[in-house]
Amino acid sequence: MVNFKKVLAVVMAAATAFTFAPAAVSGTQAVAAEAAKDNTKVTYTYGGTTSEAKSGDAKNDTIKLDTVANKTAAIAVANTGASVAFVSEDPTVAGVVTNGFNGTVTALKAGNTNIKAIVGTASYVIPVSVSDKASDTVTATVDGEKKDSVSLDLLNATASNAKKTAKIAGTSTLGLTVNYDLYDAKDGKLIAGNKNDVVTLAADGTVTAGTKTGTVYVKVYTQDNNAKQATGAAQWITVTVESKPLAVITFSEKELNLDVKDHKTLDLSKIVSVNASDVKPTYAIGAANTTENANVAEVSGTTLTAKQVGNATLTVSVPAGNTTRATTATIAVKVVDEIKAPEKADSDLALDKELVNLTEGETDKVTATTAATASGAAIVFTADDPTVVSVDNSGNITALKEGSTVVRVTSQATDFMKAGSKSFTVVVKAAAVKASTVSGVKVTGRKKNSTKVTVSWKKQTGVTIYQVQKRSVTTKKVKDKTKKTYSKWVTKTVTSGSKTSLGITKTKTYQVRVRAVAPDGTKGTWSKTVTTKRPAK
């Protein structure tokens, strides 16, 4: 038997074409090798593609690699007991490493060569082509789904289900920039500015219907990038703008359940509804234009009948009508041996909030959801301390006073669901104290020879600090006119109570005013000015 390790070493050192000449083998080995020819399976995978090689001089699919991104390919040999080796005819273009029954091909430089998979006495020649540029692949989705077309409604469509925009998104396997261009479906020409009367295409791939019906193509592509040694790629999306919206097909069930005993039929007219009165739906088992799962169930008119246990798909088709275009929808069909009465499920009662923070006087809402409400089950909200918050059965909360309380939410039991119970906490903080204009300012206690007077005012809730100001007023006659002169205001701060005393000069007239200072330091406006004069007696 040939020593393949030595052969491979010589070939790699010489970097020349390899010619394999096996040594003589015994009769037993020859029989085994011949058997290996019949049963051996040699497969190779590259870039997501898998091929099977044939032995001898048969022409096999070429492994396509590049020196940038898709650098390797895997070869696997199965169903053989013979020895296995892999050899590159030009190891400067592509090298290969043998690991048991597997081989790994690695691209080294641009060019063409062959990889020989030698299994016993059989030889499998696999062509390899190496490029110095990677070929990009562009994958496009429409609104998140892999498809190559989309229908839109005219921009002025008024139907509630009118679809006027779609987002086309392309991804590049090589990370190249994805571009979007608009082409006319009639002549295949690029549309200037990516806009015509049918469709407007934005730079991010969003297509918006225009004012005319028609069809356009969107090219989703990447460009050659020499810096990244990459060759661009493209995918096309067909965009059609229709004058009528799709019909709305709705199902009253999430899936159709039948059995082969007591629940063999369903009346589809009670389950399926369409928003167009001038057309009627038709029904078929399987995807559109197929008879898939026809052995599981069958449809006659609007009656769905179970045939045998299994899963199927029901396709509902609505033809074009006066107000809607042709539309299809599907729903899963499940046929079992026997449908048993379901046990009550645990409640699915859920709240959108677990904690609510409010200030006195504020409101908020907690939303409770449960499938039980579809059966008419009531949801009840109850506050443990109704003096802190008030709450109604729609979840509307009003903060009444500072404090905290737990609000308990319960949902009634139904035929299919148990009663539910959830709770959330409401924390109410006191409203911020605001300093308003002080009222009720009075000056008392002044007599002819007084050197002090008492200033009092109406106290404000939550306010403990007040500023009291006084200034003197001097009156003089100048050329038969009275002129008043005012001194600067003098401020006194009062930190408790709602009155204070002020020192005065016996003969002077004074003005007095007061303002409140809130706990956060904000000040209210000054009160009206009160004047005090020296009395005559």
Helices and strands as residue ranges (DSSP letters): H 4-14, H 27-39, E 41-46, E 49-53, E 63-66, E 72-78, E 84-88, E 94-99, E 102-107, E 111-119, E 122-131, E 134-135, E 138-142, E 149-153, E 165-172, E 179-184, G 192-194, E 199-201, E 206-209, E 214-221, E 230-231, E 234-242, E 249-251, E 256-259, E 265-267, G 268-270, E 272-274, E 282-285, E 297-300, E 303-306, E 310-318, E 327-336, E 350-351, E 355-359, E 363-365, E 368-369, G 371-375, E 379-383, E 389-391, E 396-399, E 403-411, E 420-429, E 442-444, E 452-456, E 465-478, E 481-486, E 490-494, E 499-503, E 509-517, E 530-532
